[in-house]
Amino acid sequence: MRYLTAGESHGPQLTAIIEGVPAHLCLSAEDINYELERRQKGYGRGRRMQIEKDRVQIVSGVRDGKTTGAPITLVVENKDWQHWRKIMKAEPLEDEDRNRKRVSRPRPGHADLNGAIKYQHRDMRNILERSSARETAIRVACGTVAKKVLSHFGIEVAGHVRRIGAVEIENTTVNDLTVEDIKSITEASPVRCVDEKAAENMMRAIDEAKENGDSIGGIVEVIAEGVPVGLGSHVQWDRKLDAKISQAVMSIQAFKGVEIGIGFEAAERPGSQVHDEITWAEDKGYARKTNNLGGFEGGMTNGMPVVVRGVMKPIPTLYKPLQSVDIDTKEMFEASIERSDSCAVPAASVVAEAAVSWELAKAFCEKFGHDHVESMKRNLEAYLEEARRF
């Protein structure tokens, strides 16, 4: 499976073309719209979420409620386009419109300056429009298709917020919860947190940051249950699935770090408290006593739940702007404001779900085929029986 996305933050629409999705998979616009709505929620979001009510159009690859095996095209319109039509249109602009909304002041923490230098744009709007986190809307749409593939074969994925600012949940809070438990609890939480007390403290931290004209980041975690052993491979560096997932999560706007399982905590522990001992039972086959390695060994899934964490930096555009330099005059200015979220970590957990789901589904299709779901099911069942009796 593969996909490409296109579109700008204030352009007419976001578009994705997905190839390699198996035929006969049930898929509807409502499935995707549900996930798009989840992405727009979250304590600390700004006014843009009141403007955009994201809805998808499936314009190819699905007929009669099921995928056909042909490329799937998804479109999410930008409702704010009507206010930006003169500035963002593809046709040559009038001089007045070209200068209006022109960006010459790069914002610290954004792609503005680096991209402008790389692509030689004197108007950095050509960079910020595409590098915007608005692009994650269409990635969530693609991730929903991946979730549908996984769910068809009994693999369920959930994300939640572990930390916002200095407020973090205890490991014991989530260790005893199933994916279904996490989904149920977090959908009712404004910050997608499984710990009610921690959630209250997280919201206070967001309020405090907003009052100070500042922003705040955090850590999200994605858990996938029902993942079979052997997805990915040890034979080449670029076939290791944990590495692919890490890249996918790091590619989310504003993410600066990824952990698998206990991650960096492994550096503090002796090996006897890191590696997961192996067990075997007649009915289930092989398993691990613990899951410190987050469901991966040697770049492959080991049958335990996949556990991935990502850290999101505070949003760099602030109501208390940082200093920058105008590329025209080289004078110091306060960086311009393009958005108003004080915290997007809860929404980022939904995006991280999509990123992890995509890589898992892609690896699943590589292992069990992707022509149609019934042949994949037969391949999976035969493989699981082989693994159990190995």
N, C-alpha and C positions, 0 to 999 in steps of 0.2 A: 504494500500500500504506500502511496505517496500523495502529497498535495502541495499546491501552490496557492498563496493568497495574494490579493492585489487590492489597492484602494488606499485613500488618504483619510485622515481624521475628519476633515470638513469637505471631502469630496462627495459625489452622489451616492456611492455605495461601497461596501466591502464585498469582495468576491472570492470564492475558493473553488478550485477544481480538484476533485479527489478521484484517484484511480486505484483499482485493485480491490475494491470492496466486493465481497462475495455476493453472488446472486441469491435471491429468495430471502433476504433479510428484511424483516418488517422495519419500516422507517417512515416517520411522518414529520411534518413541519412542527406539530405540537411537541414531539420529543425534543426537538432542538430549541424551540421557543422556551420550554421549561428551563433548560440550562442557561439560555441567554438571560432570562429573568433573574436567575440565581446570581449571575455575574454582576448584575446591576445593583444588587442589594448590598447592605453592609453599613454598619455604623461608621461615620466619617466620610462618606462619599459626598461629592459636590453637586453643583447645579446641573451639570451636563446630564446626570442620570435622570433628571426631571424632564429634560428635553427629549432624549432618546428613549423610546420604548421599543427595544430591538425585537424584530420579527424576521424570520427567514423565509425566503422563497426557494423552493427546490425546483430548479428549472431543467434538470436532466438527470437521467440515471435511475429514476424511481417511477414505477408505473403500478397502478392498482395497489398502492400501499407497500410495495416491495421493491427492493433493489433489483436491477436487471443484469448487473455485471458490467454495464457501461460506465464511463466516467460520470460522476455526480457533480453537478454544479450548484453551489449555494450562493445566495445573494442576501445581504443584510443592508437595507437602505439606511442612509444617514438622514434623519429627519431635519437636522440643522442645515442641510445643504441649501435650502431655499434662501438662507441669509448669507450664503457664501458663494452663490452662483456666479456673480460677476468677477469675483476674485479667484475662484478655483476652477473656472471653466477651461476646457482644453484649447479653445480657440484663442487667437492673439488678444491680449488685453488692451484696453484703452490706457493711456498714460496715467490717468487719474486712478484707475482701479489697480494698476500695477504698483503704484506707490502706496496705496491704501493697504494697511495690514502687512506691509513689508517688514521683515524682521532683520535688523542689523545688530541686535544685541544678543549674543549667545547666552543661554541660561546655564549656570553651573549644574553639572550632574546630568545634562541632556546630551543628545547626539549633535546638537546644533553646530557647534564650531568644528568638531572633527569631520562631520559629514560635509560641511560647506567647503572646507579645505580640500577634502578628497575629491568632491565632485565639482569644485569651482563654481559654487553658487554664491552670488552676492546677496541674494534674498534667501535667508535661512529657512523660510517657510517651506521651501522645497525639501528640506530635510526633516523638520519637525512634524510635518503632516504625515509622513510615512513611519517615522520612528515612534510616533505616539502610541501609548498603550491602548488606544481605541482599536488597534489591530487585533487585540486579544479577543474581541467579540467574534470575529470570524474563526479564530483558532478554537474557541470554545465550541462553535458550531461543528467544526471538523472533529473535535474530541468527542462530541456527542455521538457521531457516527461510529467512532471507535468503541465507545461505551456500549453501544447497541451490539456490536460484534462480540465483545467480551461477555456481556450479559446473556447472550444467546447460548453461550457455553458454560454458564454458571460462574463466571468471574465478575465480582462486584467491586466497585471502587468508591471510596469516600475520602473527602478531604476535610481538614479542620484546622483551626488556628491554635498553635501551641503557645505563641508568645506575641505580645504587642508591647513594644518598649521594654520596660523592666519587669512586666507582669508575665509570668509563665505558669502553666499548669504543671502538676506533678505527674511523673511517668505513670504512677499507679492509677491516676484518674482515667487513663485511656487504655491501659494494658488489658483490662478485663472486658472491654467493650467489643462487640462485633461491628462489622461494617454497617449493618442495618441499624444497630444502636447509635452509631456515630451520625448516620444520616438523619435519624429521627430527632436527635438532640440538637444538632447544629442547625437544622432548618428552622428551628424555633428561637435560635440565638441571634441577636443583632450583630455579633462579632464571630459567629460560627465557632463557638467554643463549647467544649463538652462539660466544662466546670462552671457552674452558675456564679459562684463567688468570684472566681478569676475573671469571668466575663464582665462583672460589674466594675472590677478594678481596671480592666482594659478600657472600658468606656470612659471611666474617669480620666485615664491617661490620655485618651484621644481628645476629650474636652479640654484638658489642660494645654495640650499642644496647640489646639485651635485658638484658644484664648490668647496664647503667646504669639500667634501668627506663624506657628511652626508646623511641622509635620512629624509623623512617627511611623516606624517600620515594625517588622516582626518576623516570626517564623511560622510557616505552614507545614503541615504533614499530610501526606497522601498514603493511604493503605489500600492494598488490593488483596482480596481473599479469593481462594479457588484457583490460583495460578498453578498450572501443572509444572512438574520438574522438567528442566531441559530447554527452556526458551533462552535464546542467545547462544553463544558459543565461546569456547576458550581458545580457538585455534588462531585467531588474529585479533589484533588490538581493536580494530574497528567493527568487530562482530560481537563484542562484549555488551550485553544488554544493559547492565548497570551503568556503563559508560554512555550508552546512547540516551538512557533516561536522564542522566546527569546533564548532558548537553541540552536536552529538550527543556528541562526545568531552568537551566541557566539562561536559556534564550528568551525567557519571559522578561518583559521590560521591568527594570529595577531590581532584578534578582542578582545577588552577588555571592551566593554560596549554596552548595548542595551537600547533603549527607545521605548515606544509605545505612539503614539500621541505626546503631549507636554512633556511627560516624566518627567525629573527632574525639569522642569520649574513649574510643578504643586505645588512643595514645596514652591514657592515664591508667589503664588497667593492665594487669598481667595476662598473658595468653590464656591461662586457665579460666579467666573470667570474661573472655571475649568469644572464643570459638564455641560453636553450638554442637553439643554431643548428639550422636546419631542413635536413633532407636528403630525398632522394627516390630510390626504387629501383623498377624495373619490377615486381618480384615482391611488394614489401611496401608500396609507396606512400610516404607521408610519415612521417618520424620525426624525432627530435631527437638531436643528437650527445651531449648530456648530459641530466641530469634534475634540475637544481637547483630547478626550480619544482614538483617533486613530482607531475608529471602533470597540472597545471592551468594554463590560461591563460584570462583573461577569465571566470572562473567556470565554465569547461567543461573536461572531460577532453580531453587532446590525444593520447591513444593510448599515452603512456608509462606505466610503472607509477605507481600512486598511492602516495604516501609521506606518512604522517601521524604526527606525534609528539605525545604528551601528557605533561604533567608532573603527577605525583601527589605531594601534600604528605604529610609523615609523618602517620600515623594520630593523631588528636588525643587519644584516650583512652590514658592512660599508667599504668604501674605506679608511676610517680613523679608523682603527680597535680599539675596546675596549680591555682592558686587560683581560686575562684569565689565567687559571692554567693548565699546562700539567698534565694529570692524571698519566702518567708514572713517570715523574721526580719531579712533584709537584713544578716545577719552573714557574715563571710568563712569559707569552708570549703574543704577540698581537694575537687576535683571527683570525683564518683563514677566507678567503673569499670564499663562495660557490656560490654566485649569485651577480648580479650587478644592480638590480633595485634601483633607488633612490626614487621612489614613485609608489605604486601599487594600490592606492585608486580608480582610475577610473575602473580598472579591478575588484576590490573588489566589486564595485556596481553591476556588472554582477553576481558575485558569490552570493551576498546577494539576488538578484532577485531569483536565483535558490533555495536558502535555504527557503525563504518565500513561494515561489510557491509550493515547495514540501509539506510543512506542510498544506497549504491551500487545496491543492488537496487531500491529505490524509484525512483531516477532511471532505471534500466534499463527498468523496466516503463512509466514515463511515456514513454520514447522508443519502445519497441518493442511496446507493448500488454501486457495482462495477462489476457486471457481464457483462453488455453491455450498451453502451451509450444510446440506445433508451429507455430502462426501466428507466434509471437514469433521462432522460429528462422528462418522464411522471411523475415520483416521484417529480421532482423539480417543474414542472408547477403546480401540485396539491397543493404542499406545499406553494408556493408563493401566490396562490389564497386564501388559508386558512389564511395566515399571513395578507394579505391585508384586509380581511373581519373580522379579529379578533376583 
